Structures are given as structure tokens and as C-alpha cells.
């Protein structure tokens, strides 16, 4: 009976870990979109690079590494707002997180966006609902993400992103992402990628997921303590 109880506690903790790790799904991966204006001929967008799931990395140039030389980046001359309209292919529910990954390499004239605004709609020509704005925080990090986490799961098919350029000559982007599902381990205003951590400061209060995080921690703690106690009792009985 004790062994059965230990096994149950172990699987409860395992289910908690798996549910958190699989909490978010990138539904924008390999989806089509339109750009206005189009990308610069020198740094073009080929085969929908902004949704291919690949982030830019530094490319060696003599003794200096530059991100902008990576072909994963799509470049725009800063002559006005940049608009991306992303088609997810179908209407999705429980959309919680919306992100734009950008480059800040000021020594070559590439600055972070001054502002990134997100909008969502079920129809391409329909009315878009404002989701919020993100103002990238100042810093020295080269690669960053403007990440907006909703206060509730949203529904939509088309994501419109309006990017206000910074003060430099160029804006470089490498990914536009839509994540389905709540991630209780993501703190407000924080996001990360497998390649590198990229953070921005949202201009409004995002989702916290505090109660889910507390419940998960308590579940793991109770399971671990209970399992250890029962195993100890069995050893010394």
C-alpha cells in the first residue's frame, strides 16, 4: 500500500512538470504574412523568415562578430512604421503571448524599436482588437524580444503588429511569434528562446500566472516530502 502511494505521488509530480513544460505551443511557426513596407533588398525576407522558428546569431567578421550579417534577420530602413499581418491559417483560442524578436546593434545603425503594438482579428479585412503595446527597455543586449502576455486567452486568426522604428537608420527583425496556452513559469515581461534570453519591458500589466505557479510548487513539494518520508519509514521499519 505504501509503495502504491509513493508511486501515485511520483506520477502526480511528473504530470505537473510535463503540463508546465508543454503549456505553450507556437502556433505561428511556418505561417504566412504580409509586410508593409517590404524588406530592404540588401536584407530581404526569403520564404517567410519571420516565422521559421530560427533566431539570428553573431557572424564572425575578422576580429568582430556582428548579428546583422546573419541571413535570419530581415532589415528595414527606418522611413516609417513597419506593419506585419500574420495569418495563422485558422481561428485559434487561448492565445496568451505575442512576440517580436529584434536586433539592437547601434554601432552599425541598427536600433531597437521605439514601440511595438499588437492587434488581433478573426478576419483579415475585419476590425482588429488592440492587445497592447510594448516599449523595449534600454540596454546593451544585442538581441531582444518585445513580448506581450495577455490577461486572458484571446481568440483570433490574424495578428497585426505595428512597429515604430527607433532613432537609428535600420530596424532588424528575426521572428514574429504567437504562443497558445498559458505558461505559469513565465514572469511578467520576461521571455526566452532556446538560443538566448531576450527581454523587454511591457507598457501595461501582463498576465502573472501566480496562482498556477504556487499550486505547481506546492504539488511538487508535497510529493517530494511525502515520498521521502515514506521511503525513510520503509528503510528503518
C-alpha positions as CSV (number, residue, x, y, z in Angstrom):
1,X,0.0,0.0,0.0
2,X,2.8,2.4,0.9
3,X,4.6,1.6,-2.3
4,X,1.4,2.3,-4.3
5,X,1.0,5.6,-2.5
6,X,4.7,6.6,-3.3
7,X,4.1,5.7,-7.0
8,X,1.0,7.9,-7.1
9,X,2.8,10.9,-5.5
10,X,5.7,10.5,-8.0
11,X,3.3,10.5,-11.0
12,X,1.4,13.5,-9.7
13,X,4.7,15.5,-9.6
14,X,5.7,14.2,-13.1
15,X,2.3,15.2,-14.5
16,X,2.8,18.7,-13.0
17,X,6.2,19.0,-14.7
18,X,5.0,17.8,-18.1
19,X,1.9,20.0,-18.0
20,X,4.1,23.1,-17.4
21,X,6.7,22.2,-20.0
22,X,4.0,21.7,-22.6
23,X,2.0,24.7,-21.5
24,X,2.7,26.8,-24.6
25,X,2.5,25.9,-28.3
26,X,4.0,28.2,-31.0
27,X,1.1,28.4,-33.5
28,X,2.7,30.9,-35.7
29,X,5.5,28.6,-36.9
30,X,5.9,28.5,-40.7
31,X,2.7,30.6,-41.2
32,X,2.4,33.2,-43.9
33,X,2.3,37.0,-43.5
34,X,2.5,40.3,-45.4
35,X,4.9,43.2,-44.8
36,X,4.4,46.9,-45.3
37,X,6.7,48.3,-46.4
38,X,8.7,45.4,-47.9
39,X,12.1,44.5,-46.5
40,X,15.2,46.1,-47.9
41,X,16.8,44.4,-51.0
42,X,20.1,44.1,-49.1
43,X,18.4,42.2,-46.2
44,X,15.4,40.5,-47.8
45,X,12.7,38.3,-46.4
46,X,13.0,34.9,-48.2
47,X,10.5,32.1,-47.6
48,X,8.8,33.8,-44.6
49,X,11.9,34.0,-42.4
50,X,10.0,35.8,-39.6
51,X,8.1,32.6,-38.8
52,X,10.6,29.9,-39.5
53,X,11.5,29.5,-35.8
54,X,15.1,30.4,-36.3
55,X,16.8,33.3,-34.4
56,X,19.8,35.3,-35.6
57,X,23.3,34.6,-34.2
58,X,26.6,36.5,-34.4
59,X,28.6,36.1,-37.6
60,X,32.4,36.5,-37.4
61,X,33.8,39.4,-39.4
62,X,37.6,39.4,-38.8
63,X,38.0,40.1,-35.1
64,X,34.4,41.3,-34.6
65,X,31.1,39.4,-34.5
66,X,28.0,41.0,-36.0
67,X,24.5,39.8,-35.7
68,X,23.2,41.7,-38.7
69,X,25.3,39.6,-41.1
70,X,23.1,36.5,-40.2
71,X,20.6,36.0,-43.0
72,X,17.9,35.1,-40.5
73,X,17.5,38.9,-40.0
74,X,15.1,40.9,-42.1
75,X,16.1,44.5,-42.5
76,X,14.0,47.7,-42.9
77,X,15.2,51.2,-43.5
78,X,13.7,53.5,-40.8
79,X,11.4,55.6,-43.0
80,X,8.1,55.0,-41.1
81,X,6.1,52.3,-39.3
82,X,6.6,48.7,-40.2
83,X,3.4,46.6,-40.3
84,X,3.3,42.8,-40.2
85,X,0.0,41.0,-40.7
86,X,0.3,37.3,-39.8
87,X,-2.2,34.7,-40.9
88,X,-2.4,31.7,-38.5
89,X,-4.4,29.8,-41.1
90,X,-7.4,29.2,-38.8
91,X,-9.0,30.8,-35.7
92,X,-7.2,29.8,-32.6
93,X,-8.4,30.2,-29.0
94,X,-6.3,30.6,-25.8
95,X,-3.7,32.8,-27.4
96,X,-1.7,34.3,-24.5
97,X,1.6,35.5,-25.7
98,X,2.6,37.7,-28.7
99,X,6.3,38.4,-29.5
100,X,8.6,40.2,-31.9
101,X,12.3,39.5,-31.9
102,X,14.5,42.3,-32.9
103,X,18.2,43.4,-33.1
104,X,20.0,46.2,-31.3
105,X,23.4,46.8,-32.9
106,X,23.8,50.5,-32.7
107,X,27.4,50.6,-33.9
108,X,26.2,49.8,-37.4
109,X,23.0,52.0,-37.2
110,X,20.5,49.3,-36.1
111,X,18.4,50.3,-33.1
112,X,15.6,48.6,-31.1
113,X,12.0,49.5,-32.0
114,X,10.7,52.5,-30.1
115,X,7.4,50.7,-29.7
116,X,5.6,47.5,-30.8
117,X,1.8,47.4,-30.9
118,X,-0.2,44.1,-31.3
119,X,-3.7,43.7,-32.7
120,X,-5.8,40.6,-33.3
121,X,-8.8,39.8,-35.6
122,X,-10.7,36.8,-36.9
123,X,-10.9,38.3,-40.4
124,X,-8.1,39.9,-42.5
125,X,-10.2,42.8,-43.5
126,X,-12.2,42.9,-40.3
127,X,-11.8,45.0,-37.2
128,X,-8.6,44.4,-35.2
129,X,-8.8,44.4,-31.4
130,X,-5.8,46.2,-29.7
131,X,-4.0,43.8,-27.4
132,X,-1.4,46.3,-26.0
133,X,1.9,47.9,-26.7
134,X,5.5,47.0,-25.7
135,X,8.3,49.6,-25.3
136,X,11.6,47.8,-25.4
137,X,13.7,48.7,-22.4
138,X,17.1,50.5,-23.0
139,X,20.1,48.3,-22.7
140,X,23.2,46.9,-24.3
141,X,21.9,43.4,-25.2
142,X,22.1,42.9,-29.0
143,X,19.1,40.5,-29.4
144,X,15.8,41.2,-27.7
145,X,12.2,40.3,-27.7
146,X,9.2,42.6,-27.4
147,X,6.8,40.2,-25.5
148,X,3.2,40.9,-24.6
149,X,1.4,38.4,-22.3
150,X,-2.3,38.8,-22.1
151,X,-4.5,39.0,-19.1
152,X,-6.7,36.3,-20.6
153,X,-6.6,33.9,-23.5
154,X,-7.6,35.6,-26.8
155,X,-9.2,34.3,-29.9
156,X,-8.2,35.1,-33.5
157,X,-6.6,34.2,-36.8
158,X,-4.8,37.4,-37.9
159,X,-2.2,39.1,-35.8
160,X,-1.2,42.6,-36.8
161,X,2.0,44.0,-35.5
162,X,2.8,47.7,-35.9
163,X,6.5,48.5,-35.2
164,X,7.6,52.1,-34.6
165,X,11.3,52.3,-35.5
166,X,13.9,53.7,-33.2
167,X,16.2,56.6,-33.8
168,X,18.8,54.7,-35.9
169,X,18.8,54.1,-39.7
170,X,17.7,50.5,-39.6
171,X,15.3,48.0,-37.9
172,X,16.2,44.3,-38.0
173,X,13.7,41.6,-37.1
174,X,14.1,37.8,-37.0
175,X,10.9,36.3,-35.5
176,X,7.2,37.1,-35.0
177,X,5.6,34.6,-32.7
178,X,2.2,33.7,-31.3
179,X,2.0,31.3,-28.4
180,X,-1.1,29.3,-27.5
181,X,-1.5,28.3,-23.8
182,X,-0.7,29.8,-20.5
183,X,2.9,29.5,-19.2
184,X,2.8,29.8,-15.4
185,X,6.6,29.8,-15.1
186,X,6.9,33.0,-17.2
187,X,7.3,36.1,-15.1
188,X,5.7,39.4,-16.2
189,X,7.7,41.0,-19.0
190,X,10.1,38.1,-19.4
191,X,10.7,35.7,-22.3
192,X,13.4,33.5,-23.6
193,X,14.3,31.3,-26.6
194,X,16.3,28.1,-26.8
195,X,19.2,30.1,-28.3
196,X,19.3,33.1,-26.0
197,X,17.4,35.1,-23.4
198,X,15.7,38.2,-24.8
199,X,13.7,40.6,-22.6
200,X,11.6,43.7,-23.0
201,X,9.5,45.8,-20.6
202,X,5.8,45.8,-21.4
203,X,3.9,49.1,-21.2
204,X,0.9,47.6,-19.4
205,X,0.3,44.9,-16.8
206,X,0.6,41.4,-18.3
207,X,-0.6,38.0,-17.1
208,X,1.2,36.8,-14.0
209,X,0.1,33.2,-13.5
210,X,1.0,33.4,-9.8
211,X,-1.7,31.0,-8.6
212,X,-0.7,28.4,-11.1
213,X,3.0,28.7,-10.1
214,X,2.2,28.4,-6.4
215,X,0.0,25.4,-7.0
216,X,2.7,23.7,-9.0
217,X,5.4,24.4,-6.4
218,X,3.2,23.1,-3.6
219,X,2.3,20.0,-5.5
220,X,6.0,19.2,-6.2
221,X,6.9,20.0,-2.6
222,X,4.2,17.8,-1.0
223,X,5.0,15.0,-3.4
224,X,8.7,15.1,-2.7
225,X,8.3,15.3,1.1
226,X,5.7,12.6,1.2
227,X,7.7,10.3,-1.0
228,X,10.9,10.8,1.1
229,X,9.1,10.3,4.3
230,X,7.5,7.0,3.2
231,X,10.7,5.7,1.8
232,X,12.5,6.6,5.0
233,X,9.9,4.8,7.1
234,X,10.2,1.7,5.0
235,X,14.0,1.6,5.3
236,X,14.0,1.9,9.1
237,X,10.9,-0.2,9.8
